[in-house]
Amino acid sequence: MELSRLTKMPLRTIWKHEALDFTQWLALPENLELLAETIGVDLNNAQTEVGVGQFEVDILAEDENGHKVVIENQLENTNHDHLGKLITYASGLHAEVCVWIVARARQEHEQAINWLNENTTEDANFFLIEVEAWKIDNSLPAPRFNMVAKPNDWAKTVKQSSSGNKVTETKLQQQAFWEKYREYGEQNGKLIRNWRKALPQHWYNIGIGSSRGKLAATLNSRDQLVGMELYIYRDKDLFHELEAKKDDIESKLGYTVDWQELPTKKAARIIVTKNGDYQDESQHEELLKWLLEKAEEFTKVFKKLL
């Protein structure tokens, strides 16, 4: 059997100018989605060349929770100047996610990003990513993002706990379970492509491509329940629109769900639960499978309606 060969393309033959070509290309929703898949964070509302004092950040976006995401592009080897800019933008904009995209990462700058991730709070998360372009024979070039350095969430959480920032044993158990869930989803999921970092909390957010609602897997240690819900914030009209289609939605899901308008709160949720204790490791396989199944079933039904 005859096979083709992959050819790596010089980046400057595709994007001649960082600001005018690469940044404008990356800011398009379909290309930003490629980056989102790499870092596991939804990226929305992208703006280019946003002013920060006397400087301009290449791209300023938001994650699914509205937190700011700074993206600094460099179609060459890493240098101190761009590292300084990244930190300046992060502090000036109070960004929680900082992404440095480069042609090649020098070892000392990889070490610097790892140091920042290990020694800053959980609200500061730094990614260092190399971008490549490949083609097969005469095909159009295809971009590829390769992760070089990323936050070590578990180590950071433990460090904060030991330094006096209170993170309970329960929170650490929740984070460990979500780490397993993310890994299980990445290996077995079909409809969900972006798996978020695991945090020490009782819920795990899953974006489904809409700012109107998101999925959340939940843990309830008191009642020993796990759940999957569509979480709707500040949009009671959407909840009522969906509730009017209740019979059709539940027919497509194949089971009934709990419709919680929460009239005294800003949020509303549509949730299904299952008995299970996430603190019992012997139940993990069953619970992870159930949570992934429900996440994909909710995605299939609700994504079309948002």
Steps between C-alpha positions, in 0.01 A plus 500: 500500500637840401486768767549876487747694711433782740695817425556765766451851363690812609251710694591822322400352163144476634476796737745768390415742781411415860246777558356539151489133402535249785310694767213579263486136390505367856226740615247341264258276698580183306875545558464606862314171547818314401687677778213439744522126431872508585474683832159363602344842555213650301602823326236761415461870418850539356638852446831583334759766587340600832680782678679437831672826594749575224481143365244293309416139574469290184169335595277546802224239536275355770453148630159343560476669841580847369860500629753684287742306281815669366663357186847617395629386160862468391593336168859452610695360793394614846674804647500703820313788337188295424512327840501843663209611284301190593542570872423870448177420314399244761540748785357799313186316388465270805497203265457151643632319192813604307600327178839553332512359145845471344693336218743337744527513878843544656562285805549797732160643401330164542649493851373855560143407408516191720628716786211744458249216507654350812538825695192706419141461620238278334364815333812530282555229239773511235527296179800483266414358158697442181319543170588299189364472146502176301387388155466171316628512142320797341234542768426824677713548811338397829584662836590299810536627855737308729486547877841577654402618849167523681364546853552216743166546675546228758843621613382860517195412709704295746757781526227753582354267759834459676570875489187591693243546222239257626427214263323220682560129454154477344594762240817308415297180460263684266790627292650151480167362380466771235853425381386142440184626329695723265736217409208260452319752280805569286545128438135397451298809409364547150300825499693706756842618386602753764570364848575761764761497772383336821440731796440427871124553495182291486423579135678460167400729211465374144453749218268410214567791266250753635522786748131450588562183699759243596509151639620426850578164654435516875592311817285490814686329784227561756227320306747279309381610156669591173322710242506646152328830440445773247585815694333820381612832648304828479264368232170384645340550159724226358401267782131560425558450127657163570240406758228556239673224300529273803323195352705511178829552689438215743391275214830565318703451820314178578435591865341769717700785647445740789401850380620747764403860427649622833272809507691674782837464322656631179572150370281210389590139433378186329652201677508122523662322794624155595576341836874471546784587736798653319709452816475122452761415238334166425209699350713728281481296180120484514461869587747621237320300232160631606615862514654479153188335354277774646735777386488374143122442507445853636738639238319322216157626608561847645776632272249532215260694721740766635 
